[in-house]
Amino acid sequence: MKKIVVLTGAGMSAESGLSTFRDADGLWENYPVSRVATHEAWEADPDYVNDFYNMLRGKLVDAKPNRGHELVAELQERYDVSVVTQNVDNLHEMAGSRRVIHLHGELMKVCSSRDPYNSHFIKTLTPPDITVAHGEKAGDGSLLRPFIVFFGESVPMIEPAIEEVQTADTFVIIGTSLNVYPAAGLIEYVKPGVPVYLIDPKPTRSGGSHNIQQIVKGASAGMEELVKML
C-alpha cells in the first residue's frame, strides 16, 4: 500500500471557522505572542495564559471538521496515511484520521508545568469541562499548563515526523506557508522523485530542490482536486 504523508497548517482549519494566527486579523494581532505563547509569558502570568487557551478551547468545541479534513481521512481507505499537523486542534481526529502527529501540542490536553511530557500528568479535557481554573494543579503539584509547544521550546515530535516523511511515496502540504520552522524543513526529508503537492490559495515559496505541484485552492476544494489527480 502506498504511503501518503500530509503536512497541514492553519489554512487547513480556517474553513472550520478557527482563526489563523499569522494572517491579517489573526490571533496574534489581538493576543501578542509575548503574552500568551512563550515560557516567559507563562512564568509572568499563568492565569492570563490559561485564560487565552480556555477561550480557544471554547471556540474549538463549537467547530466541526471541514470537507478537507474528511477527504484526508478518506484517503485511508486506499493508502497508508500519516498526518503531521502544525495545528493544535483535534479536527483531523474528529474527521477520522487515525495517525496524527501534532508538532505544536494539543489544545484539548493540559499537562504539568514542571514536566510537560510526563504522560502521567497529561490530561485530556472533554466538554463541558474544558476550562482550567486559576491555580489548578497537575498530579505532581505544579500548575496545570496548556499542552502546547511555546515559542522557543523544543519540538519533540519533529523526530517522529521526519521518520514519517522519509518513508512517503507522496507528500501533500495543505494550508501552510512553509515559513514556520522546524515544520517547514520537513520537505527536505522527502526522498528525491517523490511527488509533492501543495494546496494553498496563496502563492508560497518554492520547495527548494523539490518540484512542487501547487493547487491554488482552499483545503476542501484543493483536496477534492487532489483526490481526482491521485
Secondary structure, 3 states (H helix, E strand, C coil): CCEEEEEECHHHHHCCCCCCCCCCCCHHHHCCHHHHCEHHHHHHCHHHHHHHHHHHHHHHHCCCCCHHHHHHHHHHHCCEEEEEECCCCCHHHHHCCCCEEECCEEEEEEEECCCCCCHHHCEECECCECCCCCCCECCCCCEEEEEECCECCCCCCHHHHHHHHHCCCEEEEECCCCCCCCHHHHHHHCCCCCCEEEECCCCCCCECCECEEEECCCHHHHHHHHHHHC
